[in-house]
Amino acid sequence: MTEMLLSYRITNEPSKVECRSPWSMADTRLRAYNIERRYRTLSKPWSEIIRELRAERGALLGSNEYQEMIGVERVNALDAVDSRLKKAEDWLSHYDEERATSNKELGAFRSRKMLTEISQLSDEELEGRV
């Protein structure tokens, strides 16, 4: 984890202390775009896998072969699909946490609006802006 180095300057007024980040707002915006691109690149395949696994699970539950299985066979068949689904959801959750942690390092207290705008961009808009 990188730590944000801040510089402080004491002004003539005792109640005012200016805090400056070594990164400009443009640098912060660029880093936020990169974080969002990374998140979308890594999470999109897992989202598609989850969608496919849910469809597979639904097809299994609706099939005649599943209805003909006995209890243990049903559990094993569902467990095979559910364990893959759980693993895919864990990866998606990991990337969500990674994005949230990276955004916190940016100093979200001053850039929350910017992060919201960036997360709402389409993939094409995200790639076109730097």
C-alpha positions as YAML, in Angstrom:
chain: A
units: angstrom
residues:
- id: 1
  name: MET
  ca: [0.00, 0.00, 0.00]
- id: 2
  name: THR
  ca: [1.25, 3.42, -0.83]
- id: 3
  name: GLU
  ca: [0.92, 6.09, 1.78]
- id: 4
  name: MET
  ca: [-0.17, 9.53, 0.79]
- id: 5
  name: LEU
  ca: [2.43, 12.07, 1.86]
- id: 6
  name: LEU
  ca: [0.92, 15.36, 2.91]
- id: 7
  name: SER
  ca: [2.68, 18.63, 3.46]
- id: 8
  name: TYR
  ca: [1.41, 21.14, 5.95]
- id: 9
  name: ARG
  ca: [1.95, 24.87, 6.00]
- id: 10
  name: ILE
  ca: [1.10, 26.92, 9.03]
- id: 11
  name: THR
  ca: [-0.41, 30.29, 8.22]
- id: 12
  name: ASN
  ca: [-0.35, 33.46, 10.28]
- id: 13
  name: GLU
  ca: [-3.78, 32.67, 11.64]
- id: 14
  name: PRO
  ca: [-3.52, 30.05, 14.41]
- id: 15
  name: SER
  ca: [-6.71, 28.25, 13.39]
- id: 16
  name: LYS
  ca: [-5.67, 27.76, 9.76]
- id: 17
  name: VAL
  ca: [-3.34, 25.03, 8.61]
- id: 18
  name: GLU
  ca: [-3.18, 24.25, 4.91]
- id: 19
  name: CYS
  ca: [-2.79, 20.65, 3.87]
- id: 20
  name: ARG
  ca: [-1.42, 19.88, 0.43]
- id: 21
  name: SER
  ca: [-1.25, 16.56, -1.28]
- id: 22
  name: PRO
  ca: [1.78, 15.75, -3.45]
- id: 23
  name: TRP
  ca: [-0.68, 14.81, -6.20]
- id: 24
  name: SER
  ca: [-2.63, 17.40, -8.09]
- id: 25
  name: MET
  ca: [-6.33, 16.95, -8.75]
- id: 26
  name: ALA
  ca: [-5.48, 15.96, -12.36]
- id: 27
  name: ASP
  ca: [-3.21, 13.19, -11.06]
- id: 28
  name: THR
  ca: [-5.94, 12.05, -8.68]
- id: 29
  name: ARG
  ca: [-8.46, 11.98, -11.53]
- id: 30
  name: LEU
  ca: [-6.09, 9.97, -13.71]
- id: 31
  name: ARG
  ca: [-5.47, 7.48, -10.90]
- id: 32
  name: ALA
  ca: [-9.23, 7.20, -10.32]
- id: 33
  name: TYR
  ca: [-9.77, 6.43, -14.03]
- id: 34
  name: ASN
  ca: [-7.06, 3.76, -13.87]
- id: 35
  name: ILE
  ca: [-8.59, 2.19, -10.76]
- id: 36
  name: GLU
  ca: [-12.00, 2.04, -12.44]
- id: 37
  name: ARG
  ca: [-10.55, 0.59, -15.66]
- id: 38
  name: ARG
  ca: [-8.72, -2.11, -13.71]
- id: 39
  name: TYR
  ca: [-11.85, -2.97, -11.75]
- id: 40
  name: ARG
  ca: [-13.99, -3.27, -14.88]
- id: 41
  name: THR
  ca: [-11.37, -5.27, -16.77]
- id: 42
  name: LEU
  ca: [-10.96, -7.78, -13.95]
- id: 43
  name: SER
  ca: [-14.55, -8.01, -12.74]
- id: 44
  name: LYS
  ca: [-16.39, -8.20, -16.07]
- id: 45
  name: PRO
  ca: [-15.39, -11.82, -16.88]
- id: 46
  name: TRP
  ca: [-16.40, -12.92, -13.37]
- id: 47
  name: SER
  ca: [-19.79, -11.23, -13.75]
- id: 48
  name: GLU
  ca: [-20.34, -13.13, -16.99]
- id: 49
  name: ILE
  ca: [-19.27, -16.40, -15.36]
- id: 50
  name: ILE
  ca: [-21.73, -15.81, -12.51]
- id: 51
  name: ARG
  ca: [-24.52, -15.18, -15.01]
- id: 52
  name: GLU
  ca: [-23.67, -18.41, -16.87]
- id: 53
  name: LEU
  ca: [-23.44, -20.45, -13.66]
- id: 54
  name: ARG
  ca: [-26.83, -19.20, -12.48]
- id: 55
  name: ALA
  ca: [-28.31, -20.16, -15.83]
- id: 56
  name: GLU
  ca: [-26.64, -23.58, -15.57]
- id: 57
  name: ARG
  ca: [-28.01, -24.04, -12.05]
- id: 58
  name: GLY
  ca: [-31.52, -23.13, -13.23]
- id: 59
  name: ALA
  ca: [-31.25, -25.52, -16.15]
- id: 60
  name: LEU
  ca: [-30.09, -28.28, -13.79]
- id: 61
  name: LEU
  ca: [-33.00, -27.73, -11.42]
- id: 62
  name: GLY
  ca: [-35.48, -27.82, -14.30]
- id: 63
  name: SER
  ca: [-34.08, -30.87, -16.02]
- id: 64
  name: ASN
  ca: [-35.69, -34.31, -16.07]
- id: 65
  name: GLU
  ca: [-32.38, -35.93, -15.12]
- id: 66
  name: TYR
  ca: [-32.26, -33.89, -11.90]
- id: 67
  name: GLN
  ca: [-35.81, -34.91, -11.03]
- id: 68
  name: GLU
  ca: [-34.84, -38.58, -11.46]
- id: 69
  name: MET
  ca: [-31.81, -38.30, -9.15]
- id: 70
  name: ILE
  ca: [-31.93, -39.47, -5.56]
- id: 71
  name: GLY
  ca: [-31.13, -37.11, -2.64]
- id: 72
  name: VAL
  ca: [-27.36, -37.57, -2.50]
- id: 73
  name: GLU
  ca: [-26.97, -37.27, -6.26]
- id: 74
  name: ARG
  ca: [-29.00, -34.04, -6.21]
- id: 75
  name: VAL
  ca: [-26.83, -32.60, -3.46]
- id: 76
  name: ASN
  ca: [-23.63, -33.49, -5.31]
- id: 77
  name: ALA
  ca: [-24.90, -32.03, -8.59]
- id: 78
  name: LEU
  ca: [-25.98, -28.78, -6.93]
- id: 79
  name: ASP
  ca: [-22.79, -28.59, -4.86]
- id: 80
  name: ALA
  ca: [-20.64, -28.77, -8.00]
- id: 81
  name: VAL
  ca: [-22.43, -25.75, -9.49]
- id: 82
  name: ASP
  ca: [-22.74, -23.87, -6.20]
- id: 83
  name: SER
  ca: [-19.05, -24.22, -5.33]
- id: 84
  name: ARG
  ca: [-18.07, -22.70, -8.69]
- id: 85
  name: LEU
  ca: [-20.64, -19.95, -8.19]
- id: 86
  name: LYS
  ca: [-19.25, -19.21, -4.71]
- id: 87
  name: LYS
  ca: [-15.70, -18.99, -6.04]
- id: 88
  name: ALA
  ca: [-16.74, -16.56, -8.80]
- id: 89
  name: GLU
  ca: [-18.65, -14.41, -6.29]
- id: 90
  name: ASP
  ca: [-15.60, -14.39, -4.00]
- id: 91
  name: TRP
  ca: [-13.42, -13.07, -6.83]
- id: 92
  name: LEU
  ca: [-15.97, -10.39, -7.66]
- id: 93
  name: SER
  ca: [-16.10, -9.38, -4.01]
- id: 94
  name: HIS
  ca: [-12.29, -9.28, -3.90]
- id: 95
  name: TYR
  ca: [-12.19, -6.83, -6.81]
- id: 96
  name: ASP
  ca: [-14.92, -4.69, -5.20]
- id: 97
  name: GLU
  ca: [-12.85, -4.47, -2.01]
- id: 98
  name: GLU
  ca: [-9.68, -3.74, -3.98]
- id: 99
  name: ARG
  ca: [-11.38, -0.84, -5.79]
- id: 100
  name: ALA
  ca: [-12.79, 0.56, -2.54]
- id: 101
  name: THR
  ca: [-9.38, 0.39, -0.85]
- id: 102
  name: SER
  ca: [-7.65, 2.06, -3.79]
- id: 103
  name: ASN
  ca: [-10.27, 4.80, -3.88]
- id: 104
  name: LYS
  ca: [-9.80, 5.44, -0.17]
- id: 105
  name: GLU
  ca: [-6.08, 5.94, -0.79]
- id: 106
  name: LEU
  ca: [-6.98, 8.68, -3.27]
- id: 107
  name: GLY
  ca: [-8.52, 10.71, -0.51]
- id: 108
  name: ALA
  ca: [-12.20, 10.11, -1.15]
- id: 109
  name: PHE
  ca: [-13.14, 12.89, 1.26]
- id: 110
  name: ARG
  ca: [-12.26, 15.45, -1.40]
- id: 111
  name: SER
  ca: [-13.06, 13.48, -4.51]
- id: 112
  name: ARG
  ca: [-16.26, 11.55, -3.73]
- id: 113
  name: LYS
  ca: [-18.20, 13.37, -6.47]
- id: 114
  name: MET
  ca: [-15.44, 12.64, -9.00]
- id: 115
  name: LEU
  ca: [-15.41, 8.92, -8.07]
- id: 116
  name: THR
  ca: [-19.19, 8.74, -8.46]
- id: 117
  name: GLU
  ca: [-19.02, 10.38, -11.90]
- id: 118
  name: ILE
  ca: [-16.25, 8.03, -13.03]
- id: 119
  name: SER
  ca: [-18.07, 4.90, -11.84]
- id: 120
  name: GLN
  ca: [-21.17, 5.94, -13.82]
- id: 121
  name: LEU
  ca: [-19.31, 6.30, -17.14]
- id: 122
  name: SER
  ca: [-19.84, 3.70, -19.84]
- id: 123
  name: ASP
  ca: [-16.83, 1.64, -20.93]
- id: 124
  name: GLU
  ca: [-16.47, 3.71, -24.11]
- id: 125
  name: GLU
  ca: [-16.58, 7.00, -22.19]
- id: 126
  name: LEU
  ca: [-14.09, 5.68, -19.66]
- id: 127
  name: GLU
  ca: [-11.61, 4.72, -22.38]
- id: 128
  name: GLY
  ca: [-12.04, 8.06, -24.16]
- id: 129
  name: ARG
  ca: [-11.27, 10.20, -21.11]
- id: 130
  name: VAL
  ca: [-7.86, 10.70, -19.62]
...
